[in-house]
Amino acid sequence: MLASFAGLAVGIFFLSFTYHYVLWIYIGLSGALYATVRAHHPGLNVRFGLVDAVLVVAADVVVLASVYLYTRWSLR
């Protein structure tokens, strides 16, 4: 699943995958995998805390800044 989402992330970076059915199939598959694991191991708890949110925001800022700098540098 991680490799599939990594490939989708590359595709999403270069193209719009908003209404592409493959993205939604993989999101559904990840939800089904989570539900299956929860059925077999009810004690599983997936946490998303403040540190995780800060890391996601920091990664987004780095990607946006990199794209901005790359486009400014390549237009010279």
QUIUR-V578078 format. One record per pair of residues at least 12 apart in sequence whose C-alpha atoms are under 7 Angstrom apart, sorted by the first residue. I is the first residue (numbers start at 1). J is the second residue. D is the distance in Angstrom with one decimal. If there is no record, write none. Layout:
{{I & J & D} {I & J & D}}
This chain:
none
